[in-house]
Amino acid sequence: MALIIGKILQPKTFANYSFLFSEFVEDANDVLREGKNILLVYNRLKKTIAFYPALSEVFKINVSLRLASPIALTSVMKKVREHISRIILSEGKCQDDQSCVWEALAFTKDLFSSIESLSDAISSLPSVQEVQITNLEIE
C-alpha cells in the first residue's frame, strides 16, 4: 500500500476536481493562471491533501527497510540529502514484522545527480531491502 499518492494535473484535468471546496480551487487556479501544472498529493497516514506548483517533473522514491531502526532511517535520509536539495513530502511506516517503508516525492530540478546514482546510493545501505524510483505521469 502506498503511503503517499501524487498526481500531476494539467489545468484542463484539474477542472474535473472542481467539487473541492472553493478556497482550495481559488488558490489552485492562481497557480494554474501562471501556466504551471499542479502536483496534488494525498498522504494516507495523515489523511491530508496538499497541492504544489509542479516546478519540474516529479519522482517518487519508495524504500523498503529490513528492520525498523532510527539509525536505518537516518542513514537513508542522509543518502537522499546527498543527492536531492529538497524533498516535497516524505512519510514512513513500520510493520508488525519490524520492516519499514519510507516514501518521498521530489522535483527532478532538485537532483544533484542522476536518478540511477540516487537509487544506487540508497541501495548500497545495509538496512535497505529494495528501492523503487518512478516518475509521476502528467494527467
C-alpha positions in Angstrom: 0.0 0.0 0.0 1.4 3.4 -1.0 1.7 5.9 1.8 1.9 8.9 -0.5 -0.1 9.3 -3.7 0.9 12.0 -6.1 -0.7 13.2 -9.3 0.4 16.0 -11.6 -2.6 17.6 -13.2 -2.9 19.8 -16.3 -5.2 22.8 -16.0 -8.0 21.0 -18.0 -7.7 17.9 -15.8 -7.7 19.9 -12.6 -11.1 21.4 -13.7 -12.6 17.9 -13.0 -11.8 18.4 -9.3 -14.0 21.5 -9.0 -16.1 19.7 -6.4 -13.4 20.6 -3.8 -14.1 23.5 -1.5 -13.9 26.9 -3.2 -10.9 28.3 -1.4 -8.8 25.4 -2.5 -9.9 25.7 -6.1 -9.3 29.5 -6.0 -5.7 29.1 -4.7 -5.0 26.3 -7.2 -6.4 28.5 -10.0 -3.8 31.1 -9.1 -1.1 28.6 -9.8 -2.8 27.4 -13.0 -3.1 31.0 -14.3 0.7 31.1 -14.1 0.7 28.3 -16.6 2.0 25.6 -14.3 0.7 22.1 -13.7 -0.3 21.2 -10.2 1.1 18.4 -8.1 -1.7 17.0 -6.0 -0.5 14.9 -3.0 -2.6 12.6 -0.7 -0.9 11.4 2.5 -2.7 8.2 3.5 -1.3 8.1 7.1 -2.2 11.7 7.9 -5.3 11.8 5.7 -4.2 15.1 4.2 -4.3 16.6 0.7 -1.8 19.2 -0.4 -1.0 20.8 -3.7 2.1 22.4 -5.1 3.0 24.1 -8.3 4.7 21.4 -10.4 8.0 23.3 -11.0 9.5 20.4 -12.9 9.0 16.7 -13.3 8.2 14.8 -10.1 9.5 11.5 -9.0 8.6 9.2 -6.1 11.1 7.2 -4.0 10.0 4.1 -2.3 12.4 2.4 0.1 11.8 -0.9 1.9 13.9 -1.4 5.1 14.7 -4.8 6.6 14.3 -3.6 10.2 12.7 -0.7 12.0 15.5 1.4 13.3 16.1 5.1 13.7 19.7 4.6 12.6 18.5 2.9 9.3 16.0 5.7 8.6 18.6 8.4 9.4 21.1 6.7 7.0 18.5 6.7 4.2 17.7 10.3 4.8 21.4 11.2 4.8 22.0 9.5 1.5 18.9 11.1 -0.1 20.1 14.5 1.1 23.4 14.0 -0.7 21.5 13.7 -4.0 18.5 16.0 -3.6 18.4 19.6 -2.3 14.7 19.5 -1.3 12.0 16.8 -0.7 8.4 17.8 -1.2 7.0 15.3 1.2 8.2 12.2 2.9 6.4 9.6 5.1 7.4 6.3 6.7 5.6 3.4 8.4 6.8 0.3 10.2 5.1 -3.0 10.1 4.5 -5.7 12.8 7.4 -7.7 11.4 9.7 -4.8 12.1 10.2 -4.0 8.4 9.6 -0.3 7.4 8.6 1.6 4.2 9.8 5.1 3.5 8.4 7.2 0.6 9.2 10.6 -0.7 8.3 12.9 -3.5 10.8 15.3 -5.1 11.2 17.5 -8.2 13.8 16.5 -10.7 15.1 20.1 -10.7 16.3 19.5 -7.2 18.5 16.5 -8.0 22.3 16.9 -7.7 22.9 13.7 -9.6 21.0 11.2 -11.8 18.1 9.1 -10.6 20.3 6.0 -11.1 23.0 7.4 -8.8 20.4 8.2 -6.2 19.0 4.7 -6.4 22.4 3.1 -6.2 23.4 5.2 -3.2 20.3 4.2 -1.3 20.5 0.5 -2.3 24.1 0.4 -1.0 22.9 0.8 2.6 22.9 -2.4 4.5 19.4 -1.8 6.0 17.8 -1.3 2.6 15.9 -4.2 1.1 14.6 -2.6 -2.0 14.5 0.8 -3.8 12.0 1.9 -6.4 12.1 5.3 -8.0 9.4 6.2 -10.5 8.4 9.4 -12.4 4.9 10.7 -11.9 3.0 10.9 -15.2 1.1 14.1 -16.2 -2.6 13.6 -16.4 
